[in-house]
Amino acid sequence: MAQVINATSFLNNKKTFMESWKLKLNGTWNEVKGRAKKQYANLTDNDLLYEDGKDDELVGRIQKKLGKTKDEVVRWIENL
């Protein structure tokens, strides 16, 4: 029973986390983009182009450029 609760809790926390970083994309993306370019000068405006509803494409471009996993990129964006 404890494993089921832990798995459910993990999935709920992951869902909340994924929703919060998407809110960041919609709300303060220009500020976040500036901080991202300071940390990784090799990221271009095209790499960081965000279009509403195309967050997976944004993450994919950043993943490719930085060689990180999707979860790593999402956590990095959330922490900017």
Helices and strands as residue ranges (DSSP letters): H 2-39, H 55-66, H 70-79
